[in-house]
Amino acid sequence: MHKETAQPPLPEHELVATSSTVVHTNRWMTVREDKTLRHDGAQGIYGLVEKPDFALVIPYADGGFHLVEQYRYAVKGRYWEFPQGSWEDKPDADPIALARGELAEETGLTAGTMKPLGHLFEAYGYCNQGFHILLATDLTAARPTSTRPRRA
């Protein structure tokens, strides 16, 4: 009797990579293509974008929030958003230090208190990038170093 060596069963709805190929890389991201194996034995291909985490800052003062208007190339438009960003030269930067830096750069504000609220993933269907959410309060105004702040 012939016995096949079976791999342990995979949990339902999970994939494992059987191989991975980097198809593009630059200083901001890496794009890979993984050959995958599903729990039912079906093989496939999965495209994945790897990017470092960023900080999203929610500046709150006097019953309102400070927003910045940014042009976003991928969606070809200007949009209101909370200050956010990452440091390409320090992808593993401390989230609070990163949040303080982005807040100052984009709004000119400094926060007396920076409270971590959690961590989420931006687009986990195709990207591993997450973001730290921080509430900035006890704000002091200075001069922004880039875009102009707006209050909503």
Beta strands, then each sheet from edge to edge (+ up, - down):
strand 1: 15-25
strand 2: 30-38
strand 3: 43-50
strand 4: 54-61
strand 5: 64-72
strand 6: 77-81
strand 7: 84-85
strand 8: 109-121
strand 9: 130-141
strand 10: 149-151
sheet 1: 1+ 2- 3+
sheet 2: 6+ 5- 4+ 7-
sheet 3: 6+ 5- 4+ 9+ 8-
sheet 4: 6+ 5- 10+
end
